[in-house]
Amino acid sequence: MKNLTLDHALTPPQLQQLNQTLLELLTDDSPNEADFLKLVTLRDEIVQAYLAECREDARKLFAQAELQVNGALVAYANTLFKASLRDLTGLIRGRKAVKKYI
């Protein structure tokens, strides 16, 4: 998911900076999941604060644009989760195999 797009026409500057940091983290083949969670949580806080200060018409447009970005982030988080689960399953199988020969 290297072509993840987090910015849209209504993205405020502070969110653009965080999005860039998040995209840099995600360029790694196996990004640190704790860092990912921290950045996504901070992103949510920025989005919530921005929504609170927006006018009603701008709020609706921004929320609609962010909904698509959120969907992409959720899909990426699911990909990370599945990869971690595969790694853990492989580790458990390997551990069982080692115990079998001991």
Backbone torsions as a table, in degrees:
resi	resn	phi	psi	omega
1	MET	NA	49.7	-177.4
2	LYS	-73.7	-18.5	-177.0
3	ASN	-98.5	34.1	179.3
4	LEU	-69.0	129.6	178.4
5	THR	-113.8	120.2	-177.3
6	LEU	-107.4	-16.9	-179.9
7	ASP	-96.5	151.4	174.6
8	HIS	-141.3	179.3	-174.5
9	ALA	-59.1	-26.8	-176.0
10	LEU	-102.0	9.2	-177.9
11	THR	-68.7	123.5	178.3
12	PRO	-72.4	158.1	-176.0
13	PRO	-56.4	-42.2	-178.6
14	GLN	-64.4	-32.1	178.2
15	LEU	-76.3	-33.3	176.8
16	GLN	-61.7	-41.2	179.0
17	GLN	-63.3	-45.8	179.3
18	LEU	-65.7	-39.4	177.9
19	ASN	-59.7	-39.6	179.0
20	GLN	-63.5	-43.5	178.2
21	THR	-61.9	-42.4	179.7
22	LEU	-64.0	-43.6	178.9
23	LEU	-64.9	-36.1	176.4
24	GLU	-63.4	-40.3	176.9
25	LEU	-62.8	-39.6	-175.0
26	LEU	-78.7	-6.3	176.1
27	THR	-73.8	-19.9	176.4
28	ASP	-68.6	144.8	-180.0
29	ASP	-65.8	-32.7	176.0
30	SER	-134.5	82.2	-177.0
31	PRO	-66.5	152.4	177.8
32	ASN	-67.6	119.9	-175.5
33	GLU	-69.2	-31.0	177.6
34	ALA	-67.3	-40.8	177.0
35	ASP	-65.7	-39.7	177.6
36	PHE	-59.8	-47.2	179.6
37	LEU	-62.1	-41.6	-179.8
38	LYS	-62.7	-45.2	-178.7
39	LEU	-68.3	-38.9	179.3
40	VAL	-67.8	-37.4	177.2
41	THR	-65.4	-43.6	177.1
42	LEU	-63.4	-39.1	177.9
43	ARG	-60.4	-42.9	178.7
44	ASP	-62.2	-41.0	179.3
45	GLU	-63.3	-41.5	179.0
46	ILE	-65.2	-43.2	179.6
47	VAL	-62.7	-44.7	179.9
48	GLN	-62.0	-42.6	179.4
49	ALA	-65.4	-40.6	179.6
50	TYR	-65.2	-41.6	178.8
51	LEU	-62.5	-35.9	-179.6
52	ALA	-66.4	-28.1	-177.3
53	GLU	-98.7	-3.9	-178.9
54	CYS	-80.2	155.1	169.8
55	ARG	-72.7	161.0	-174.7
56	GLU	-57.4	-47.0	-177.9
57	ASP	-67.1	-41.2	178.4
58	ALA	-69.0	-34.4	-179.9
59	ARG	-61.0	-43.9	-178.2
60	LYS	-65.2	-45.1	179.4
61	LEU	-63.6	-42.9	179.2
62	PHE	-63.6	-43.9	-179.5
63	ALA	-62.8	-39.5	178.2
64	GLN	-64.2	-41.5	178.5
65	ALA	-67.1	-40.0	179.9
66	GLU	-68.6	-28.2	178.6
67	LEU	-59.2	-40.8	178.3
68	GLN	-66.9	-41.8	179.1
69	VAL	-64.5	-42.0	178.5
70	ASN	-60.4	-41.1	177.6
71	GLY	-59.6	-41.0	178.3
72	ALA	-66.2	-40.0	178.6
73	LEU	-66.9	-39.3	177.6
74	VAL	-64.1	-42.1	178.2
75	ALA	-62.3	-40.7	178.4
76	TYR	-66.9	-41.4	178.4
77	ALA	-62.4	-38.7	176.7
78	ASN	-64.1	-37.8	176.9
79	THR	-62.7	-44.7	176.9
80	LEU	-60.8	-42.4	-179.6
81	PHE	-62.2	-45.7	-179.4
82	LYS	-64.3	-38.9	178.0
83	ALA	-64.9	-41.5	177.8
84	SER	-64.3	-39.8	179.2
85	LEU	-64.7	-41.5	177.2
86	ARG	-62.7	-43.1	179.0
87	ASP	-62.4	-43.4	179.9
88	LEU	-65.1	-42.0	178.4
89	THR	-62.0	-43.0	177.7
90	GLY	-62.8	-39.2	178.2
91	LEU	-64.1	-43.5	-180.0
92	ILE	-64.9	-42.9	178.3
93	ARG	-63.4	-41.3	178.4
94	GLY	-63.7	-39.9	179.0
95	ARG	-64.3	-41.3	177.4
96	LYS	-63.5	-40.7	-179.5
97	ALA	-64.2	-40.3	179.2
98	VAL	-64.9	-42.9	179.8
99	LYS	-63.7	-31.9	-178.9
100	LYS	-64.1	-34.5	-176.8
101	TYR	-95.8	0.9	179.4
102	ILE	-92.4	NA	NA
